Amino acid sequence: MRTVSLILAVTLMAISQLGGQSRVNRGLRLNTDGAVRIYNLVGSVRVVGWNRDSVSVKGSLGKGNTLHMGGSRPGMKMFVEGEDERNPAPANLEVFVPARAKVWVKTATASIEVSGVTGSLDLYVVGGDIKVTGNPADVNAEAIDGSITLTGSPAWVRAKSASGNVTLNGSSSDVTISTVSGKISASGTQFEKAKFETVTGGIRFSGSFERGGLVNFDTHSGAIEIGIPPTSPADFEVVSIAGKITNTLTSTRPVAGRYGRGAELITASGDGGTRVVIRSFKGPVALSRKP
């Protein structure tokens, strides 16, 4: 009798714990280059590209949440509606989309992760992180209080964060990355047109440049560290108003800045060909060789 009572109690406890959650498993037909819009305030959104002309949504909804989903072959949208709009329960969604789809995701405190999508990505989060893996046609990512990590070779990148770090591991022919207090880290090849900006955060670049390009590094008080192969084509113009410039990439030494403030450096690596402009108010700048 005691055994039966114990089993019944455990069963009721499990049902009670699961009662606040509901599972999601829904699908919808979509063109291979269709558009997908996803809105989820709290929790997580994971988007995966696949070779099918359909969208599949799996995951769990918190207590009181409802998933609304609809659309047609050219485009569809889904959003999670919470019972308590001021304090919604978290929802965790895993969304499979056609690899060439155009994907838009907006969240508040839900993290966003995307992989295997070769179409366009437009991602926005307030208090979570954004991670993108693969080679999307273009990426527009913004995190107010979270980090952004891009791994792959998007053709076009715009990424900005207020207090989070932004990391790009790969390559891109057109990049603009900015932060306020976060750090920027970029590594890879084929950087042709790029702009990296921070206010108090540091910038670290390890890679190479495409000939004929234009690359800008700007910071107010953060350190700038540039490491490239000695054969990478670059014509450097470096100015630091109150910071120190260190150069171990070439034999050229920095000179005193205009009006006796800071330092300046004009030098070239490889046989030149890409204009690299570095501006810092009071942060140090270092150029070095990388294999």
C-alpha positions, 0 to 999 in steps of 0.5 A, spaced: 500 500 500 505 504 501 509 503 495 502 504 491 501 511 495 509 513 493 508 511 486 502 515 485 505 521 489 511 521 484 506 521 478 502 527 481 509 531 482 511 529 475 505 531 472 505 538 476 512 540 474 510 538 467 503 542 467 506 549 466 510 547 460 507 545 453 510 542 447 510 545 440 511 541 434 508 544 428 509 545 421 508 550 415 510 549 407 514 555 405 518 557 398 525 555 399 527 563 398 521 565 403 521 569 409 520 567 416 519 572 422 520 570 429 518 574 435 519 571 442 520 575 448 523 570 453 527 564 453 531 562 446 530 561 439 534 556 435 534 557 427 537 551 423 537 551 415 535 545 412 534 543 404 526 542 405 521 547 402 517 547 409 518 550 416 518 546 422 517 548 429 519 544 435 520 546 443 516 548 449 512 554 451 512 556 458 506 556 463 500 561 459 504 562 453 501 561 446 504 560 439 501 563 433 503 561 427 501 562 420 502 565 413 503 562 405 508 559 401 512 566 400 512 568 407 510 566 414 511 569 421 510 566 428 510 569 435 509 567 442 504 571 446 504 570 454 499 570 459 502 575 463 505 580 458 509 584 464 512 577 466 512 572 461 514 565 462 520 563 457 519 559 451 524 555 447 523 554 440 527 550 435 525 552 428 528 549 421 527 553 415 529 552 408 537 554 407 535 560 403 530 563 407 530 570 409 530 570 417 528 576 422 528 574 429 526 579 435 527 578 442 527 581 449 531 577 453 531 570 449 538 568 446 538 567 438 542 562 435 542 561 427 546 556 423 546 553 416 542 559 413 545 562 406 539 567 406 539 574 409 539 574 417 536 580 421 537 579 428 535 583 434 535 582 442 535 586 448 538 582 453 541 576 450 546 573 446 546 572 438 550 566 435 551 565 427 554 560 424 555 559 417 555 563 410 549 567 410 548 572 404 548 578 409 547 579 417 544 585 421 545 583 428 544 588 434 544 586 441 543 592 447 546 588 453 549 581 450 554 579 445 554 577 438 559 571 435 559 570 428 563 564 425 563 563 417 563 568 411 557 572 411 558 577 404 555 583 408 555 584 416 552 589 420 553 588 427 553 592 434 552 592 441 552 597 447 555 593 452 557 586 449 563 583 445 562 582 438 566 577 435 567 575 427 571 568 426 571 568 418 571 573 413 567 578 409 568 583 404 563 588 407 563 589 415 561 594 420 562 592 427 561 597 433 560 597 440 560 602 446 564 598 452 564 591 449 570 588 445 571 587 438 575 581 435 576 579 428 580 574 425 580 571 418 581 573 411 578 577 405 577 583 409 576 588 403 571 594 406 571 594 413 570 598 419 571 597 427 569 602 432 568 602 439 568 607 445 571 604 451 572 597 448 578 594 445 579 592 438 583 586 436 584 584 429 588 578 426 587 576 419 589 579 412 586 584 407 584 584 400 588 588 395 584 595 393 580 595 400 579 600 405 579 598 413 578 603 418 579 602 426 576 607 431 576 607 438 576 613 444 580 609 449 580 602 448 587 598 445 587 597 438 591 590 436 593 589 429 596 582 427 597 580 420 602 576 415 608 581 413 605 579 406 598 582 407 598 588 402 596 594 407 598 601 407 597 604 414 595 611 417 596 611 424 594 616 429 593 616 437 592 623 440 594 621 447 596 613 446 602 610 445 604 606 438 608 600 437 610 597 431 613 590 430 610 589 423 615 593 419 621 597 421 618 604 420 618 607 427 612 612 430 614 619 430 611 625 434 604 627 433 602 634 430 602 639 435 607 635 439 601 630 442 601 623 441 604 619 435 603 618 428 605 612 423 605 611 416 608 605 413 606 599 409 606 591 409 607 587 403 607 591 397 601 595 399 594 596 396 589 596 401 588 603 405 588 601 413 586 607 417 587 607 425 585 612 429 585 612 437 584 618 442 588 615 448 588 608 447 595 604 445 595 602 438 600 595 436 602 593 429 605 586 429 606 580 425 602 573 425 604 567 421 
